[in-house]
Amino acid sequence: MKSKSDKRGFIFLNVCQFFTAANDNILKQVLIFGLASGGLWAGLLGEGAQAYASLALSIPFVLFSGFAGQFSDRYSKRDVCIYVKLAEVLVALIAMWGFWTGNVWIVLAAMILISVQSAFFTPAKFGILPEIVEGPQLSRANGTLNMFTYIAIILGAAVGGPIYDAYAPDRNLFPNATPQWWLPGVVILVVAVLGAAAAWGIPRLPAQDSDLKLKPWFFRVYSETWRDIRGTALASVIIAWSFFYLIVGGIAMLILPDYKALLGISAAQTAVLFAVLGISIGVGDFVAGRVSGHGIRPGLIPFGAIGTTIMFFLLAFLPLTFGVVCAGLSLTGFLAGFVMVPLQTMTQKFSSDNERGQALGLWNCLSFVGIILGNLVFLAFRLMGMPSNKVFIVCGIFGLIFLALYYVKWQALFQRAVDTSSVDHEVAT
C-alpha cells in the first residue's frame, strides 16, 4: 500500500464492492428463482427464462461501460464511486415497489437500472486499485478484492434463496407459509445504504485526466479505445478475459438454478450451490494472488483453464446428488480463480494511468458481451431440449477452444509483456 491512509481506503473499497456485489446478486437471484422452472413468474417467459434476467443485467454493461470508463478518467474515481452508490439507493426503492406489487416488469426494470449503476462503478473500482496500491502488490490486491467480491456473490446467492422461499413459498415444500412480500425490497435497500456509506471511506484522489472531453457515443468510445490498443498484449488480455467469462459467467452460472428441479430441492438449497461456486472462486482468486507474490504469473492461466475444462466435462456426467454436485462445483470454481487473477492484473498493469478507465470500460463491455453470448448459447441448447446439466459439455468444448487460443496466440505475448513491464518498473524505481 502507498500509505496508511491508502491502506484504510483499500479496506473501504473492499467493503463498498462487497455490498455492491451482494446487492446485484440478491436482486438477480430472487428474480432468477421467480423466472426459473416452478417459480412465481415461470409461465411468463418460458423455458430457460433465467437467461432473460442475466441479459437484463448484462446489456447495460455493454451500452454504458465505455462512457463509464471516460467518467472514471475525467473525474475522481472516489467521486464516481460515491455517486453511483447513491443512485443504487434509488434503484433499491424501485425494486422494493416491484416486489411488493409482484410485478416482474418493475423488478426487471430495477435489474436493468442496477446494472447501469454497476457499469459506472466497475471501471472506477478497478481503476482505483493502481492509484492506492503499489505495483508489486497489485496481484495480491486483485486477489483480495476478488475474494471479497465472490464472498459477496456467495452471500447474495445464498441469501437470495431463502428470501425467495419467504417471498413466494413453494406450496409443495412449505404448505403453511405466509408470503413475505416486503422482504426482498427491504433487504436490497439496507444493503444499498451500507454500500453507499462505505464509499465515503475511499481516499480522496485527483482525476487522472480532468481535461478529457466526454464523448456521449456509446460504441464510438469502444472503437477508439480498441484502435489505440489493437495489436498489443492488453487487447489480447481483454479478449481472453471475455472468452473465459463467456464460459463461466455466461453459460455455467445459468445452469445452477435448474438444479432446483434436477435435484428436487428448495430455492435455499439451490442457493447453496451458488455459494459453493462463489466461495471456491474467491478462494482460488486469493490463492492465485498469493502464489503470484509481487509479480504477475501468466503461467497460472493454463493450470486453471485445463482444470476447469476437465471439471466441466465431469459435471455433465456426475451423479445428480447434492453432495457430488457441490464437490464438482467447488473444484471448478477454485481452478477458475487461477485464470481470472492473472488476466485481471494484466489488464490493469498494461494500461496507462490516464487511459486506464477507458481500457477498463472496454474490458467491462467485452466481459458482458461474453456473458450475453453465453446466455444465448445456454438459451439455444435449452430450447433444443438439452438437460441443463448436459450444457456443461458445451462449457468443456469452449474450454478446449480457450486453451488452444492460449497456446497458439497468447502465451508468448503475455509473458513478453509481463517481462517488459517488470523491467520498466525496476527502471522507474
GIMO-V600837 format. One record per residue. RES is the residue in three letters. SS is DSSP state (a for helix, b for strand, c for the rest). Layout:
RES & SS
RES & SS
This chain:
MET & c
LYS & c
SER & c
LYS & a
SER & a
ASP & a
LYS & a
ARG & a
GLY & a
PHE & a
ILE & a
PHE & a
LEU & a
ASN & a
VAL & a
CYS & a
GLN & a
PHE & a
PHE & a
THR & a
ALA & a
ALA & a
ASN & a
ASP & a
ASN & a
ILE & a
LEU & a
LYS & a
GLN & a
VAL & a
LEU & a
ILE & a
PHE & a
GLY & a
LEU & a
ALA & c
SER & c
GLY & c
GLY & c
LEU & c
TRP & c
ALA & a
GLY & a
LEU & a
LEU & a
GLY & c
GLU & c
GLY & c
ALA & c
GLN & a
ALA & a
TYR & a
ALA & a
SER & a
LEU & a
ALA & a
LEU & a
SER & a
ILE & a
PRO & a
PHE & a
VAL & a
LEU & a
PHE & a
SER & a
GLY & a
PHE & a
ALA & a
GLY & a
GLN & a
PHE & a
SER & a
ASP & a
ARG & a
TYR & c
SER & c
LYS & a
ARG & a
ASP & a
VAL & a
CYS & a
ILE & a
TYR & a
VAL & a
LYS & a
LEU & a
ALA & a
GLU & a
VAL & a
LEU & a
VAL & a
ALA & a
LEU & a
ILE & a
ALA & a
MET & a
TRP & a
GLY & a
PHE & a
TRP & a
THR & a
GLY & c
ASN & c
VAL & a
TRP & a
ILE & a
VAL & a
LEU & a
ALA & a
ALA & a
MET & a
ILE & a
LEU & a
ILE & a
SER & a
VAL & a
GLN & a
SER & a
ALA & a
PHE & a
PHE & a
THR & a
PRO & a
ALA & a
LYS & a
PHE & a
GLY & a
ILE & a
LEU & a
PRO & a
GLU & a
ILE & a
VAL & c
GLU & c
GLY & a
PRO & a
GLN & a
LEU & a
SER & a
ARG & a
ALA & a
ASN & a
GLY & a
THR & a
LEU & a
ASN & a
MET & a
PHE & a
THR & a
TYR & a
ILE & a
ALA & a
ILE & a
ILE & a
LEU & a
GLY & a
ALA & a
ALA & a
VAL & a
GLY & a
GLY & a
PRO & a
ILE & a
TYR & a
ASP & a
ALA & a
TYR & a
ALA & c
PRO & c
ASP & c
ARG & c
ASN & c
LEU & c
PHE & c
PRO & c
ASN & c
ALA & c
THR & c
PRO & c
GLN & c
TRP & c
TRP & c
LEU & a
PRO & a
GLY & a
VAL & a
VAL & a
ILE & a
LEU & a
VAL & a
VAL & a
ALA & a
VAL & a
LEU & a
GLY & a
ALA & a
ALA & a
ALA & a
ALA & a
TRP & c
GLY & c
ILE & c
PRO & c
ARG & c
LEU & c
PRO & c
ALA & c
GLN & c
ASP & c
SER & c
ASP & c
LEU & c
LYS & c
LEU & c
LYS & c
PRO & c
TRP & c
PHE & a
PHE & a
ARG & a
VAL & a
TYR & a
SER & a
GLU & a
THR & a
TRP & a
ARG & a
ASP & a
ILE & a
ARG & c
GLY & c
THR & c
ALA & a
LEU & a
ALA & a
SER & a
VAL & a
ILE & a
ILE & a
ALA & a
TRP & a
SER & a
PHE & a
PHE & a
TYR & a
LEU & a
ILE & a
VAL & a
GLY & a
GLY & a
ILE & a
ALA & a
MET & a
LEU & a
ILE & a
LEU & a
PRO & c
ASP & c
TYR & a
LYS & a
ALA & a
LEU & a
LEU & a
GLY & c
ILE & c
SER & c
ALA & a
ALA & a
GLN & a
THR & a
ALA & a
VAL & a
LEU & a
PHE & a
ALA & a
VAL & a
LEU & a
GLY & a
ILE & a
SER & a
ILE & a
GLY & a
VAL & a
GLY & a
ASP & a
PHE & a
VAL & a
ALA & a
GLY & a
ARG & a
VAL & a
SER & a
GLY & c
HIS & c
GLY & c
ILE & c
ARG & c
PRO & c
GLY & a
LEU & a
ILE & a
PRO & a
PHE & a
GLY & a
ALA & a
ILE & a
GLY & a
THR & a
THR & a
ILE & a
MET & a
PHE & a
PHE & a
LEU & a
LEU & a
ALA & a
PHE & a
LEU & c
PRO & c
LEU & c
THR & c
PHE & a
GLY & a
VAL & a
VAL & a
CYS & a
ALA & a
GLY & a
LEU & a
SER & a
LEU & a
THR & a
GLY & a
PHE & a
LEU & a
ALA & a
GLY & a
PHE & a
VAL & a
MET & a
VAL & a
PRO & a
LEU & a
GLN & a
THR & a
MET & a
THR & a
GLN & a
LYS & a
PHE & a
SER & c
SER & c
ASP & a
ASN & a
GLU & a
ARG & a
GLY & a
GLN & a
ALA & a
LEU & a
GLY & a
LEU & a
TRP & a
ASN & a
CYS & a
LEU & a
SER & a
PHE & a
VAL & a
GLY & a
ILE & a
ILE & a
LEU & a
GLY & a
ASN & a
LEU & a
VAL & a
PHE & a
LEU & a
ALA & a
PHE & a
ARG & a
LEU & a
MET & c
GLY & c
MET & c
PRO & c
SER & a
ASN & a
LYS & a
VAL & a
PHE & a
ILE & a
VAL & a
CYS & a
GLY & a
ILE & a
PHE & a
GLY & a
LEU & a
ILE & a
PHE & a
LEU & a
ALA & a
LEU & a
TYR & a
TYR & a
VAL & a
LYS & a
TRP & a
GLN & a
ALA & a
LEU & a
PHE & a
GLN & a
ARG & a
ALA & a
VAL & a
ASP & a
THR & a
SER & a
SER & a
VAL & a
ASP & a
HIS & a
GLU & a
VAL & a
ALA & a
THR & c
